[in-house]
């Protein structure tokens, strides 16, 4: 079972802790991390979500995205999830993680039965890796691949239906990555 800290409208902990299903049934705010992996060829690592996911199954998504459990901080969650979802130990690279921004989003899914109301803390990790060497957690991830940044950017602008897009979050991501890549 996963337990989340309930957040107020400013993203601060209220002191309440709820189980994952309750948070999503009631639309209670909670925190998520997203990590975008960018390699030296300016390609973004995307994962395709498992067909069994309760939100956005079989869609391309961020390199790593996960809820922060109530007993963890962002970095602990990131290290744990890279290990669990991709079989990758990034504990030595954790200091290279770059915080980009935070955004809030609320989405109603599955006919309103699943309410995603989350604060997303977004990070970038610049690193080269071979996707074929990753060990995927099949319950969460069915595939990973690198996509050229320009191709990804075009897909986001065209609202490609195969990609789970957070409108505000991705707009801000592209603004940040444009600066980093043109650097």
Phi, psi and omega in degrees: 000143177253140178236135184241148170284132175279136183249154174272185184294345177262000179087015179264148180296136179271343186102344178275144176233131181229158177285152185310310183299321178294318179302317182280331177289323184261353181071034180282136180295138175208174188253145179227150171249145170235134174236125175258125177262125179240124180268177184290349175266012182059046174246145181256133176280124177243147172247147173261126183290153179297149176293347182266001182294146179275354174223125177052057177294150176059034179239149174289141184213182180307157179307316177208129177218130183203153174292146174266119180284157189298339181262005184241159168255178184303312184294321177298317179297315182298313179299312181298314185288324174301320180292311183291312187279326186239358180065032186238125177271109180252017183302329179281337180265358188300329178288344179275352179298131179250120175288132180255308183183174174232141174221157178248142178212144176233127179228141175258123182236165176051049179066028179086001179282341181235112182248113179267104179235098193225150166262123181257121171265118189252132183232161174237138174232114179270115180197152175261137176206161180257109182303332182289345180266356180282147177252107188276140174278103189301332179291337184249320190231130178259341183195151170228148179202155173270141175233135177304139184303316181298319178297317178298313181300315178298318180297320179294314180298326180274359181056049179308124184289349179273355181245131176283106188252130169261109189307301182294315182299319181285327175301313179293323178300311181298320177301314181294313182293326176303316180292314183296316183289322179285336178002000000 
